[in-house]
Amino acid sequence: MSGSSYSSNFRDVSSETTSSLTYTYDDYFQGNYTYLKTTAVTHTHSYTSSVTTAATCTTDGVMTYTCTCGNSYTESIPATGHDYEAVVTAPTCTEKGYTTYTCKNCGESYTADETEATGHSYYVISWNWEADYSGATVIIGCNNCDYYDTEGIYSQYITTSTESATCTEDGEIVYTAVKYWLITLTDTQKVVIPATGHDYEAVVTEPTCTEGGYTTYTCSVCGETYTADETEATGHSYTVVWSWDGGLASATFTCSNCNETQTVDATVTSRNVLGVVTRYATVEFNGETYTSDPVTSGTSLLIIGALTQTGSEESDSEETDSEVVEITVPIEDSNTESEPEEEVETPADENPTTGAVIALLPIAMAIAAIAALKRR
């Protein structure tokens, strides 16, 4: 076996160096042995790793390292441990909350971190009152869930407060219902009391001569007052009294309603007819003209004839006895002083005999008396 060789490798683990011995068979044979030529070779391992057994969340794995020379060894791969994802389940009104932890690798899961149920968050849906406000039923629900109390909770605890109405402002009665439950429930109802309006009493103030009248209306409840129904002033109602002082005159006006008195000096006009002096007094007062009754004085001389008659009044042929009688009749002066006779101008629109006729009335009466004596 000339030129043939055989090699054997040996690993030195402590130095990671392998010695190689090579045996070469020459063509030389001498007797029963072979001449052997040996050559030494140095080798450095180059390993490639591979996972032989994969690690799990709870179990270690195996990593194997292999050299090109065929040498190999193994190492342990630590368990990975769980990789959890957390999902929170929130609490409800009646159920607890919690967190679910699930491993993304192996699916192992558990729950933890519990929280208490929140309980209902109540709110009032409606209040239903009795017609006479003696009680009320409250219907409630939950803000967080679909809880709904269909029967309601009845309350008979009712309080009232009253604010009275006035003449102009409404009053009210306030009803308050209270229910002590898991929470305190309250509600109020207001009933309006209409304003009463004023209750007026009327006092009439009559008009006077110078002031108008009116009616005062006063509320008997609140005292509010106003005036209305005005009437005009009545004005004065005068009576006149004439006063003479010799040739002077005045008129005194007195109101029959209020007794107001005013005295006004008069303008005096005189007339002398047949010895009879007649005076008139005139005044202007409140836009009107007032004239007094005539006042006379003086003496009238009158000759009266044919005062007697004989025979029958029915016979025209019978003779009559005539007699002339002289009569002097004094005319009483309404004044205390005697005035001399004087001539006065008579206005054109007046009858100059008017005063004389009035003055001669006493004379006519005297003549009638004399005639009666003659007939005897």
Kinemage of the C-alpha trace (Angstrom):
@kinemage 1
@onewidth
@group {chain A} dominant
@subgroup {mainchain}
@vectorlist {calphas} color= white
{ca met a 1} P 0.000 0.000 0.000
{ca ser a 2} L 2.539 2.411 -1.174
{ca gly a 3} L 1.454 6.101 -0.803
{ca ser a 4} L -1.613 5.369 1.355
{ca ser a 5} L -2.253 7.137 4.695
{ca tyr a 6} L -4.726 7.088 7.608
{ca ser a 7} L -5.523 10.089 9.817
{ca ser a 8} L -7.050 10.241 13.280
{ca asn a 9} L -8.270 13.397 15.087
{ca phe a 10} L -8.140 14.059 18.816
{ca arg a 11} L -9.930 16.935 20.557
{ca asp a 12} L -8.362 18.789 23.418
{ca val a 13} L -11.439 20.278 25.109
{ca ser a 14} L -9.412 22.384 27.482
{ca ser a 15} L -7.731 24.300 24.701
{ca glu a 16} L -10.280 23.792 21.957
{ca thr a 17} L -7.309 22.501 19.885
{ca thr a 18} L -7.312 19.154 18.084
{ca ser a 19} L -4.099 17.271 17.157
{ca ser a 20} L -4.110 15.162 14.074
{ca leu a 21} L -1.911 12.150 13.567
{ca thr a 22} L -1.395 10.914 10.093
{ca tyr a 23} L -0.069 7.488 9.342
{ca thr a 24} L 1.689 7.057 5.999
{ca tyr a 25} L 2.349 3.614 4.581
{ca asp a 26} L 5.400 3.514 2.466
{ca asp a 27} L 6.252 0.841 0.014
{ca tyr a 28} L 9.022 -0.192 2.205
{ca phe a 29} L 8.430 -3.350 4.018
{ca gln a 30} L 10.926 -4.827 6.156
{ca gly a 31} L 10.050 -8.080 7.631
{ca asn a 32} L 6.759 -8.077 9.575
{ca tyr a 33} L 6.469 -4.335 10.338
{ca thr a 34} L 5.644 -1.284 8.399
{ca tyr a 35} L 7.662 1.794 8.427
{ca leu a 36} L 5.463 4.591 9.698
{ca lys a 37} L 6.048 8.282 9.083
{ca thr a 38} L 4.098 10.664 11.247
{ca thr a 39} L 3.224 14.421 10.649
{ca ala a 40} L 1.421 16.607 13.364
{ca val a 41} L -1.496 19.142 12.283
{ca thr a 42} L -3.138 21.859 14.540
{ca his a 43} L -7.193 22.453 14.237
{ca thr a 44} L -9.478 25.236 15.615
{ca his a 45} L -13.231 24.410 15.992
{ca ser a 46} L -15.882 26.589 14.302
{ca tyr a 47} L -19.284 25.810 15.709
{ca thr a 48} L -22.732 26.436 14.261
{ca ser a 49} L -25.640 26.704 16.725
{ca ser a 50} L -29.118 25.339 16.235
{ca val a 51} L -32.106 25.033 18.490
{ca thr a 52} L -32.647 21.440 19.112
{ca thr a 53} L -35.583 21.930 21.454
{ca ala a 54} L -37.433 25.271 21.578
{ca ala a 55} L -38.018 26.843 24.953
{ca thr a 56} L -41.658 27.398 26.005
{ca cys a 57} L -43.272 29.813 28.492
{ca thr a 58} L -42.618 27.340 31.297
{ca thr a 59} L -39.990 24.788 29.930
{ca asp a 60} L -36.301 25.309 29.039
{ca gly a 61} L -35.137 24.463 25.512
{ca val a 62} L -31.835 22.989 24.107
{ca met a 63} L -29.299 24.736 21.905
{ca thr a 64} L -26.777 22.399 20.055
{ca tyr a 65} L -23.422 23.659 18.780
{ca thr a 66} L -21.718 21.589 15.960
{ca cys a 67} L -18.229 22.048 14.502
{ca thr a 68} L -17.250 21.319 10.937
{ca cys a 69} L -15.088 18.652 12.283
{ca gly a 70} L -18.096 16.899 13.687
{ca asn a 71} L -17.493 17.908 17.241
{ca ser a 72} L -20.683 19.173 19.049
{ca tyr a 73} L -22.086 20.132 22.446
{ca thr a 74} L -25.434 21.451 23.893
{ca glu a 75} L -26.607 24.299 26.091
{ca ser a 76} L -29.925 24.987 27.875
{ca ile a 77} L -32.317 27.703 26.566
{ca pro a 78} L -34.218 29.338 29.508
{ca ala a 79} L -38.060 29.206 29.477
{ca thr a 80} L -39.478 32.403 27.989
{ca gly a 81} L -42.137 33.098 30.643
{ca his a 82} L -45.651 34.287 29.806
{ca asp a 83} L -46.249 37.439 27.788
{ca tyr a 84} L -49.634 38.601 29.060
{ca glu a 85} L -52.086 40.997 27.483
{ca ala a 86} L -54.567 42.681 29.916
{ca val a 87} L -58.252 43.222 29.142
{ca val a 88} L -60.243 45.256 31.699
{ca thr a 89} L -63.883 44.418 32.340
{ca ala a 90} L -65.436 47.504 33.954
{ca pro a 91} L -67.790 47.099 36.895
{ca thr a 92} L -71.532 47.609 36.338
{ca cys a 93} L -74.267 48.788 38.653
{ca thr a 94} L -74.681 45.237 40.019
{ca glu a 95} L -71.505 43.287 38.948
{ca lys a 96} L -67.875 43.596 40.004
{ca gly a 97} L -65.216 44.610 37.540
{ca tyr a 98} L -61.928 42.750 36.896
{ca thr a 99} L -58.913 42.403 34.553
{ca thr a 100} L -58.276 39.332 32.381
{ca tyr a 101} L -54.602 38.558 31.670
{ca thr a 102} L -53.964 36.238 28.638
{ca cys a 103} L -50.533 35.019 27.411
{ca lys a 104} L -49.966 35.873 23.794
{ca asn a 105} L -47.724 32.831 23.337
{ca cys a 106} L -49.510 29.962 24.984
{ca gly a 107} L -52.985 31.312 25.655
{ca glu a 108} L -52.771 30.721 29.396
{ca ser a 109} L -55.037 33.241 31.211
{ca tyr a 110} L -56.228 34.375 34.617
{ca thr a 111} L -58.297 37.215 36.181
{ca ala a 112} L -57.298 39.690 38.852
{ca asp a 113} L -57.673 43.314 39.986
{ca glu a 114} L -61.345 43.096 40.931
{ca thr a 115} L -63.323 46.302 41.557
{ca glu a 116} L -66.636 46.686 43.341
{ca ala a 117} L -69.938 47.125 41.529
{ca thr a 118} L -70.769 50.822 41.128
{ca gly a 119} L -74.380 50.585 42.197
{ca his a 120} L -77.220 52.393 40.417
{ca ser a 121} L -77.041 56.109 39.731
{ca tyr a 122} L -80.678 57.016 40.209
{ca tyr a 123} L -82.551 59.880 38.624
{ca val a 124} L -86.189 60.919 38.760
{ca ile a 125} L -88.195 60.215 35.647
{ca ser a 126} L -91.447 61.751 36.852
{ca trp a 127} L -93.606 62.670 39.844
{ca asn a 128} L -97.292 61.832 39.751
{ca trp a 129} L -99.297 63.852 42.296
{ca glu a 130} L -102.697 63.123 43.772
{ca ala a 131} L -105.397 65.537 42.625
{ca asp a 132} L -105.680 67.025 46.137
{ca tyr a 133} L -101.888 67.083 46.633
{ca ser a 134} L -102.157 64.655 49.566
{ca gly a 135} L -99.444 62.366 48.160
{ca ala a 136} L -97.205 61.693 45.188
{ca thr a 137} L -95.568 58.763 43.418
{ca val a 138} L -92.058 59.094 42.046
{ca ile a 139} L -90.820 57.018 39.091
{ca ile a 140} L -87.043 56.529 39.011
{ca gly a 141} L -84.459 55.082 36.616
{ca cys a 142} L -80.686 54.565 36.477
{ca asn a 143} L -78.323 56.812 34.570
{ca asn a 144} L -75.893 53.954 33.879
{ca cys a 145} L -78.070 50.983 33.009
{ca asp a 146} L -81.544 50.147 31.814
{ca tyr a 147} L -83.004 49.867 35.307
{ca tyr a 148} L -86.520 51.347 35.428
{ca asp a 149} L -88.921 51.320 38.353
{ca thr a 150} L -92.324 50.772 36.789
{ca glu a 151} L -94.348 50.844 40.019
{ca gly a 152} L -92.857 53.954 41.549
{ca ile a 153} L -92.245 54.966 45.142
{ca tyr a 154} L -95.137 56.556 47.036
{ca ser a 155} L -94.647 59.485 49.376
{ca gln a 156} L -97.232 60.781 51.824
{ca tyr a 157} L -94.864 63.151 53.573
{ca ile a 158} L -96.205 66.442 52.214
{ca thr a 159} L -95.493 69.900 53.611
{ca thr a 160} L -97.188 73.118 52.575
{ca ser a 161} L -96.344 76.805 52.698
{ca thr a 162} L -98.690 79.624 51.728
{ca glu a 163} L -98.058 83.150 50.501
{ca ser a 164} L -101.277 85.138 50.547
{ca ala a 165} L -102.483 87.033 47.522
{ca thr a 166} L -102.702 90.833 47.654
{ca cys a 167} L -104.927 93.222 45.764
{ca thr a 168} L -102.479 93.337 42.842
{ca glu a 169} L -100.125 90.349 43.277
{ca asp a 170} L -100.883 86.625 43.035
{ca gly a 171} L -100.180 84.412 46.029
{ca glu a 172} L -99.298 80.719 46.002
{ca ile a 173} L -99.450 77.470 47.921
{ca val a 174} L -96.276 75.359 47.687
{ca tyr a 175} L -96.625 71.596 48.255
{ca thr a 176} L -93.365 69.702 48.902
{ca ala a 177} L -93.124 65.901 48.775
{ca val a 178} L -90.150 64.150 50.420
{ca lys a 179} L -89.278 60.436 50.169
{ca tyr a 180} L -86.338 59.072 52.145
{ca trp a 181} L -85.174 56.091 50.094
{ca leu a 182} L -81.710 54.967 49.011
{ca ile a 183} L -81.454 58.603 48.124
{ca thr a 184} L -83.597 61.525 49.259
{ca leu a 185} L -86.249 62.338 46.674
{ca thr a 186} L -88.096 65.669 46.700
{ca asp a 187} L -90.539 67.502 44.469
{ca thr a 188} L -92.640 70.671 44.715
{ca gln a 189} L -95.917 71.771 43.182
{ca lys a 190} L -97.091 75.405 43.180
{ca val a 191} L -100.752 76.389 43.100
{ca val a 192} L -101.457 80.034 42.235
{ca ile a 193} L -103.846 82.062 44.403
{ca pro a 194} L -105.219 84.818 42.125
{ca ala a 195} L -104.843 88.439 43.207
{ca thr a 196} L -107.968 89.602 45.038
{ca gly a 197} L -108.304 92.959 43.333
{ca his a 198} L -109.072 96.187 45.174
{ca asp a 199} L -112.170 96.540 47.364
{ca tyr a 200} L -112.917 100.234 46.980
{ca glu a 201} L -115.086 102.350 49.232
{ca ala a 202} L -116.380 105.593 47.707
{ca val a 203} L -116.532 108.926 49.549
{ca val a 204} L -118.197 111.771 47.657
{ca thr a 205} L -116.931 115.322 48.113
{ca glu a 206} L -119.752 117.634 47.037
{ca pro a 207} L -118.942 120.642 44.861
{ca thr a 208} L -118.957 124.085 46.454
{ca cys a 209} L -119.621 127.472 44.966
{ca thr a 210} L -115.962 127.804 43.897
{ca glu a 211} L -114.533 124.257 43.994
{ca gly a 212} L -115.490 121.245 41.908
{ca gly a 213} L -116.686 118.033 43.516
{ca tyr a 214} L -115.216 114.540 43.158
{ca thr a 215} L -115.377 110.990 44.502
{ca thr a 216} L -112.470 109.448 46.426
{ca tyr a 217} L -112.133 105.690 46.055
{ca thr a 218} L -110.074 103.991 48.803
{ca cys a 219} L -109.302 100.259 48.971
{ca ser a 220} L -110.426 98.867 52.321
{ca val a 221} L -107.704 96.200 52.129
{ca cys a 222} L -104.483 97.947 51.120
{ca gly a 223} L -105.379 101.637 51.353
{ca glu a 224} L -104.684 102.395 47.694
{ca thr a 225} L -106.690 105.462 46.663
{ca tyr a 226} L -107.611 107.559 43.658
{ca thr a 227} L -110.144 110.270 42.740
{ca ala a 228} L -112.619 110.334 39.870
{ca asp a 229} L -116.137 111.415 38.863
{ca glu a 230} L -115.364 115.125 39.064
{ca thr a 231} L -118.245 117.613 38.991
{ca glu a 232} L -118.207 121.341 38.253
{ca ala a 233} L -118.362 123.996 40.974
{ca thr a 234} L -121.964 125.102 41.579
{ca gly a 235} L -121.235 128.822 41.547
{ca his a 236} L -122.726 131.341 43.994
{ca ser a 237} L -126.507 131.867 44.356
{ca tyr a 238} L -126.876 135.448 45.544
{ca thr a 239} L -129.801 137.283 47.119
{ca val a 240} L -129.645 141.094 47.151
{ca val a 241} L -130.644 143.511 49.923
{ca trp a 242} L -130.732 147.233 49.113
{ca ser a 243} L -129.688 149.841 51.650
{ca trp a 244} L -130.475 153.608 51.400
{ca asp a 245} L -128.678 156.401 53.195
{ca gly a 246} L -130.196 159.683 52.030
{ca gly a 247} L -129.447 159.947 48.349
{ca leu a 248} L -126.937 157.073 48.470
{ca ala a 249} L -127.646 153.384 48.049
{ca ser a 250} L -125.765 150.113 48.152
{ca ala a 251} L -126.584 146.479 47.421
{ca thr a 252} L -125.477 143.633 49.677
{ca phe a 253} L -125.186 140.268 47.903
{ca thr a 254} L -125.289 137.154 50.121
{ca cys a 255} L -124.764 133.635 48.750
{ca ser a 256} L -127.482 131.294 49.966
{ca asn a 257} L -125.060 128.321 49.674
{ca cys a 258} L -121.900 129.489 51.374
{ca asn a 259} L -123.017 132.791 53.024
{ca glu a 260} L -120.356 134.779 51.261
{ca thr a 261} L -121.297 138.493 51.421
{ca gln a 262} L -120.279 141.363 49.138
{ca thr a 263} L -121.509 144.967 49.330
{ca val a 264} L -121.475 147.102 46.196
{ca asp a 265} L -122.145 150.875 46.023
{ca ala a 266} L -125.066 151.650 43.690
{ca thr a 267} L -125.680 154.328 41.104
{ca val a 268} L -128.843 156.298 42.067
{ca thr a 269} L -131.244 157.797 39.496
{ca ser a 270} L -134.014 160.259 40.612
{ca arg a 271} L -137.285 161.441 38.955
{ca asn a 272} L -139.669 164.220 40.102
{ca val a 273} L -143.200 163.947 38.733
{ca leu a 274} L -145.986 166.165 40.138
{ca gly a 275} L -143.961 166.736 43.277
{ca val a 276} L -143.239 163.075 43.837
{ca val a 277} L -139.549 162.152 43.808
{ca thr a 278} L -138.809 158.559 42.748
{ca arg a 279} L -135.347 157.064 43.111
{ca tyr a 280} L -133.821 153.909 41.572
{ca ala a 281} L -130.534 152.227 42.539
{ca thr a 282} L -128.525 150.229 39.989
{ca val a 283} L -125.371 148.086 40.421
{ca glu a 284} L -123.210 145.897 38.195
{ca phe a 285} L -122.228 142.613 39.918
{ca asn a 286} L -120.618 139.516 38.415
{ca gly a 287} L -121.453 140.690 34.910
{ca glu a 288} L -125.133 141.300 35.626
{ca thr a 289} L -127.166 144.507 36.206
{ca tyr a 290} L -129.348 144.738 39.313
{ca thr a 291} L -132.002 147.515 39.819
{ca ser a 292} L -133.773 148.252 43.095
{ca asp a 293} L -137.484 148.810 43.595
{ca pro a 294} L -138.453 152.521 43.322
{ca val a 295} L -138.288 154.659 46.443
{ca thr a 296} L -140.652 157.723 46.579
{ca ser a 297} L -140.918 160.921 48.684
{ca gly a 298} L -142.683 164.433 48.557
{ca thr a 299} L -146.322 165.933 48.601
{ca ser a 300} L -148.944 165.793 45.852
{ca leu a 301} L -151.827 168.372 45.554
{ca leu a 302} L -154.815 167.200 43.545
{ca ile a 303} L -158.207 168.865 42.884
{ca ile a 304} L -160.946 166.350 42.544
{ca gly a 305} L -164.269 167.336 41.116
{ca ala a 306} L -167.676 165.714 40.723
{ca leu a 307} L -167.238 163.596 43.802
{ca thr a 308} L -170.993 163.393 44.389
{ca gln a 309} L -173.849 162.529 42.144
{ca thr a 310} L -177.644 162.793 42.741
{ca gly a 311} L -180.352 160.948 41.047
{ca ser a 312} L -180.267 157.719 39.245
{ca glu a 313} L -177.093 156.643 37.578
{ca glu a 314} L -179.227 155.244 34.847
{ca ser a 315} L -180.815 158.657 33.899
{ca asp a 316} L -178.738 160.948 31.734
{ca ser a 317} L -181.199 163.831 32.131
{ca glu a 318} L -181.108 164.139 35.815
{ca glu a 319} L -179.091 166.859 37.354
{ca thr a 320} L -176.098 166.096 39.396
{ca asp a 321} L -174.535 167.937 42.226
{ca ser a 322} L -170.884 168.589 41.757
{ca glu a 323} L -168.444 169.555 44.466
{ca val a 324} L -164.859 170.419 44.250
{ca val a 325} L -162.751 169.119 47.129
{ca glu a 326} L -159.114 170.020 47.691
{ca ile a 327} L -157.118 167.157 49.207
{ca thr a 328} L -153.507 167.250 50.179
{ca val a 329} L -151.983 163.789 50.566
{ca pro a 330} L -148.515 163.430 52.105
{ca ile a 331} L -146.322 160.757 50.535
{ca glu a 332} L -144.159 158.983 53.048
{ca asp a 333} L -140.493 159.109 52.267
{ca ser a 334} L -138.795 155.733 52.606
{ca asn a 335} L -135.635 157.649 53.427
{ca thr a 336} L -135.057 159.439 56.716
{ca glu a 337} L -134.098 162.652 54.999
{ca ser a 338} L -136.369 164.945 52.950
{ca glu a 339} L -135.026 165.746 49.554
{ca pro a 340} L -135.843 168.987 47.711
{ca glu a 341} L -137.762 168.544 44.556
{ca glu a 342} L -135.652 168.512 41.499
{ca glu a 343} L -136.089 168.083 37.859
{ca val a 344} L -134.286 165.128 36.344
{ca glu a 345} L -133.871 164.145 32.798
{ca thr a 346} L -135.972 161.158 31.853
{ca pro a 347} L -134.328 158.733 29.457
{ca ala a 348} L -136.036 158.502 26.118
{ca asp a 349} L -136.769 154.844 26.454
{ca glu a 350} L -138.549 155.205 29.785
{ca asn a 351} L -142.172 156.299 30.551
{ca pro a 352} L -142.045 159.544 32.612
{ca thr a 353} L -145.330 158.800 34.348
{ca thr a 354} L -144.400 155.413 35.704
{ca gly a 355} L -143.146 156.749 39.003
{ca ala a 356} L -146.082 159.154 39.304
{ca val a 357} L -148.652 156.422 38.870
{ca ile a 358} L -147.047 154.387 41.577
{ca ala a 359} L -146.795 157.461 43.815
{ca leu a 360} L -150.496 158.354 43.338
{ca leu a 361} L -151.802 155.038 44.575
{ca pro a 362} L -152.273 156.334 48.168
{ca ile a 363} L -154.099 159.369 46.777
{ca ala a 364} L -156.503 157.188 44.875
{ca met a 365} L -157.235 155.308 48.018
{ca ala a 366} L -158.009 158.558 49.848
{ca ile a 367} L -160.361 159.705 47.067
{ca ala a 368} L -162.238 156.460 47.227
{ca ala a 369} L -162.715 156.922 50.976
{ca ile a 370} L -164.099 160.491 50.523
{ca ala a 371} L -166.489 159.330 47.826
{ca ala a 372} L -167.863 156.729 50.116
{ca leu a 373} L -168.562 159.347 52.820
{ca lys a 374} L -170.372 161.529 50.300
{ca arg a 375} L -172.738 158.786 49.343
{ca arg a 376} L -173.932 158.643 52.904
